[in-house]
Amino acid sequence: MYCSIDKIDLLSPIAGKPVAIQTDHRSREEIEAEPELSALFAMARVLNARGHLAEDGHGDAAVHYVVPEEVPPMLRDALTAVGATLERMVDAARHLEWLGPASQDAVEAIADRAFSDLARRAASRVGTRDLAMALRMLEDQTFADPPERADEPRYWQRVLELAALAGELLRAKYPHALGWVQTDRAVVPFGFGIDSSTVMFPTNRAQRVIEDGADESLFKLMLAAEETMREPHDVEGGRLMPSLRDRRSVELDEIVWRSVLSEAGPAELPIVVCGIDGENTFGMIRREAIEHTPDHAMERALENLAAEDVDIEEVRFGELHLVVVSGSFYAAEKILDTALVDRLHARLRSDLLAAAVPMRGLLIVTTAQLEPSQMARFAALVATRYDEAGGRAISPTILLLRGGHIAGFVHDERADRADTAPVRAETSPETPNRPGLLRRLFGRK
């Protein structure tokens, strides 16, 4: 599939080293019909595949991009920029062409041009030349008929179109902006750089527009950018808050953070970072910017978290009795709120709880006294929500809570989705039926 941005089509050992194989079965004519999307898809797929292999210790692994015909110049330029190896059949024989070393400057130049052209193509498609109006119209279309994640061509095209329009609005507001830059902090590995220290992530927000509906908007990204540029983070006077993050998405040497456990744990185990909570932004703070110790800053953040209001509801998921914490940007972080976790121990009548923070704004808790099949089903639910969360994903790892604190984690309990998918989900009789909760937890209903 030419647009499986976050997957590797095939992993093949060549000369004793793993090689990622990304396939594009379209004809040259089909590729040329979507030049901007074709270039962005190709670069994202190669960069992400190389990143996945680097995480597994194969930093020098090759990525092959397989096409049936000679590629048009714009796709060749994109593949050259990311250092791919072009693979195609020539006279019934496999022909490999290494396109040279990757160049981040070339990647960013091509991405910037492609996003800019895509924004105008998207505006034309919705029937206006006004980019702000085009973004509003495309968001309304998305809210009314959100593309399913399983329909990858439609889903990722919508993500890129929304992001492209937002990027051009940022460019208009900040004429001296850097434009689109390469980043590993988004599933689509590009962000919009306003200056050397401020990068916005329109593709992450675009995924949330699709997945969370009218609760989200790319226009909120504009407000966040304005707030960030207008009001530099005030470490001493600002509201410190904790934020759970994927440890692979942040530069740990520069920020205030700690592990959720004393031991390192798997890479999927989240970390807690400390930052400033703004009206539309959350800014991680650097160690050199704080007057007191990192421990003191984290203590202040946890005190502020304790005062954060959240919704707590009970649902039934097959035979599982779940408590779901939501209703706040910091709902997932409430797993760090000892008083709240103590209440969950009492509510579930268990001194050992299984909990998960698959995505921002969501904490799911159940008793840890489960049969293996029940734990597998819980893990499958968590893994599915994590996989679908896009830029809001935190961790698929099941955490264990004892005495109000995180005490451990469950090793590799992720189950096969098809074997464990429930036939239906329902709220418990004692709680009101709230479709919004089920939509957040189980997907669109």
Buried (B, 14 or more C-beta within 10 A) or exposed (E): BBBBBBEBBEBEEEEEEBBBBBBBEBEBEEBBEBBBBBBBBBBBBBBBBBEBBEEEEBEEBBBBBBBEBEBBEBBBBBBBBBBBBBBBEEEEEEEEBEBEEBBEEBBBBBBBBBBBBBBBBBBEEBEBEEBBBBBBBBBEEBBEEBBEBEEBBBBBBBBBBBBBBBBBBBBEEBEEBBBBBBBEBBBBBBBBBBEEEBBBBBBBBBBBBBBBBEEBBBBBBBBBBBBBEEBEBEBEEBEBBBBBBBBEBBEEEEBBBBBBBEEEBEEBBBBBBBBBBBEEBBBBBBBEBBEEEBEEBBBBBBEBBEEBEBEBBBBBBBEBBBBBBBBBBBBBBBBBBBEBBBBBBEBBEBEBBBBBBBBBBBBBBBBBBBEEEBBBBBBBBBBBBBBBBBBBBBBBBBBBBBEBBBBBBBEEBBBEEEEBBBEEBEBEEEBEEBEEBBBBBBBEE
